[in-house]
Amino acid sequence: PAATLADFSGSDEDVAAMLNRHVMQGFPSELRTFICALADINSFSVDMCQHITTCAHARRHIELLLKRHAFLIPLDRNRQRYRFHRVFQEYLRSEADRLLSQAERRNTLARAAQWCESNQYWQDAIDYALAADEHAQASRLLDRTGTLFVRDQGDIQQFIRWIGRLRVNLTPLGWEAQFWFVWALIL
């Protein structure tokens, strides 16, 4: 059973066909495009969805997904933040590969990074900026949050990985990011 579960994926052709037949087929094309745009987003709120997809009907789409029990999982009691079921998210990523251009996906990730930065979801902001190849933004964010991640939270390995990704791309680092990178390496 463990091996079967490990091999089970939302990108599997049989699973994708089943999800197309039983879930996606009943959705209007605007909703399908909306949820494919969210394929690379780990968790989201209605406000975030409105910002990153530029869809005026984000609230209605989320409510419909919840009403239809479409693999959308509330993350808090007030139903303010959500995520897709992991198997469904894998399926959405393969659908997004098929339906959306890489530029569209990068733009969505860049808007997600902006929204997360504005709302102080620092880790997500950095991850999305890196995924969108917005290295200057990621560098600026690491410069701004080095104290938080290295000194306050002790998230040293994550900070080192982020800096490593920027160094591979030859992205200049600010003084604060360099300082906390050295401290992270020493620790």
C-alpha positions in Angstrom: 0.0 0.0 0.0 2.8 2.5 0.8 4.4 2.0 -2.6 1.0 2.4 -4.3 0.4 5.6 -2.5 3.9 6.9 -3.2 3.3 6.3 -7.0 -0.2 7.8 -6.9 -0.1 11.3 -8.4 -2.5 13.9 -9.8 -0.5 14.0 -13.0 -1.1 10.3 -13.6 -3.0 9.9 -16.9 -5.8 7.8 -15.4 -6.3 10.2 -12.4 -6.2 13.2 -14.8 -8.8 11.6 -17.0 -11.0 10.9 -14.0 -10.6 14.4 -12.7 -11.5 15.9 -16.1 -14.6 13.7 -16.4 -15.9 14.1 -12.9 -14.7 17.5 -11.7 -13.5 19.9 -14.3 -16.0 19.1 -17.0 -18.8 20.6 -15.0 -17.0 23.9 -14.5 -17.3 26.9 -16.8 -14.1 27.8 -18.7 -13.6 30.9 -16.7 -13.5 28.8 -13.5 -11.1 26.3 -15.0 -8.8 29.1 -16.0 -9.0 30.6 -12.5 -8.1 27.4 -10.7 -5.3 26.6 -13.2 -3.8 30.0 -12.4 -3.7 28.9 -8.8 -1.9 25.7 -9.5 1.5 26.9 -8.2 0.1 28.7 -5.1 0.4 26.8 -1.9 -2.3 28.5 0.1 -4.5 31.5 -0.7 -7.3 33.8 0.4 -10.0 35.4 -1.7 -8.1 38.7 -1.6 -4.9 37.1 -2.7 -6.8 35.3 -5.5 -8.3 38.6 -6.7 -4.8 40.2 -6.8 -2.9 37.4 -8.5 -5.5 36.3 -11.0 -6.9 39.7 -11.6 -10.3 38.0 -11.6 -13.2 40.1 -10.3 -15.2 36.9 -9.5 -12.6 35.3 -7.3 -15.0 35.2 -4.2 -17.7 33.6 -6.3 -15.3 31.0 -7.7 -14.0 30.0 -4.2 -17.6 29.7 -2.9 -18.6 27.5 -5.8 -15.5 25.3 -5.3 -16.4 24.9 -1.6 -20.1 24.3 -2.4 -19.1 21.5 -4.8 -16.5 20.0 -2.5 -13.9 20.4 -5.2 -10.7 19.5 -3.4 -10.5 22.9 -1.7 -9.5 22.7 2.0 -10.1 25.5 4.4 -7.0 26.2 6.6 -8.6 28.1 9.4 -11.9 28.2 11.3 -13.0 31.4 9.7 -12.5 30.1 6.2 -10.2 32.9 5.2 -7.3 30.8 3.8 -7.5 27.7 1.6 -5.3 25.2 -0.3 -6.1 22.6 -2.8 -5.8 18.9 -2.0 -2.2 17.9 -3.0 -3.3 15.3 -5.6 -5.7 17.8 -7.2 -2.9 20.5 -7.1 -0.6 18.1 -9.0 -3.3 17.6 -11.5 -3.8 21.4 -11.8 -0.1 21.9 -12.4 -0.2 19.5 -15.3 -3.3 21.3 -16.6 -1.6 24.6 -16.2 1.4 23.3 -18.2 -1.0 22.5 -21.0 -3.3 25.6 -20.8 -1.1 28.5 -19.6 2.1 29.9 -21.0 5.2 30.0 -18.9 5.0 33.8 -19.0 1.4 33.7 -17.6 2.5 31.4 -14.8 5.6 33.5 -14.0 3.3 36.7 -13.9 0.9 35.0 -11.5 3.8 33.9 -9.2 5.3 37.5 -9.4 1.9 38.9 -8.4 1.7 36.3 -5.6 5.1 37.4 -4.4 4.0 41.1 -4.4 0.8 40.3 -2.5 2.6 38.1 0.1 5.2 40.9 0.6 2.5 43.5 1.1 0.8 41.2 3.7 4.0 40.1 5.4 3.9 36.5 4.4 7.7 36.6 4.0 8.5 33.0 3.3 5.9 32.7 0.6 6.9 36.1 -0.9 10.5 34.9 -1.2 9.5 31.5 -2.6 7.2 33.0 -5.1 9.7 35.6 -6.2 12.3 32.9 -6.8 9.8 30.7 -8.7 8.9 33.7 -10.9 12.6 34.4 -11.5 12.2 37.8 -9.8 15.7 37.5 -8.3 16.0 41.2 -7.5 12.8 41.1 -5.5 13.9 38.0 -3.7 17.3 39.6 -2.9 15.6 42.7 -1.5 13.2 40.5 0.6 16.1 38.5 2.0 17.9 41.7 2.8 14.8 42.9 4.7 14.1 39.6 6.5 17.5 38.1 7.2 17.2 39.1 10.9 13.8 37.4 11.1 14.8 34.1 9.5 18.3 33.7 10.9 18.3 35.4 14.3 14.7 35.3 15.4 13.3 32.1 13.9 16.6 30.1 13.5 15.5 29.1 10.0 19.1 28.9 8.9 19.0 26.1 6.4 16.2 27.7 4.5 18.0 31.1 4.4 21.1 29.4 3.1 19.1 27.7 0.3 17.5 30.9 -0.7 20.9 32.8 -0.8 22.3 29.8 -2.7 19.7 30.1 -5.4 20.4 33.8 -5.8 24.2 33.2 -5.9 23.8 30.6 -8.7 22.0 33.3 -10.7 24.7 35.9 -9.9 22.1 38.1 -8.2 23.7 40.9 -6.1 22.9 40.7 -2.4 22.4 43.6 0.0 24.6 44.1 3.0 22.0 42.8 5.4 21.5 39.6 3.4 25.2 39.0 3.2 25.7 39.7 6.9 23.0 37.1 7.9 24.3 34.7 5.3 27.7 34.7 7.0 26.0 34.3 10.4 23.9 31.4 9.0 27.1 29.7 7.7 28.9 30.2 11.0 25.9 28.8 13.0 
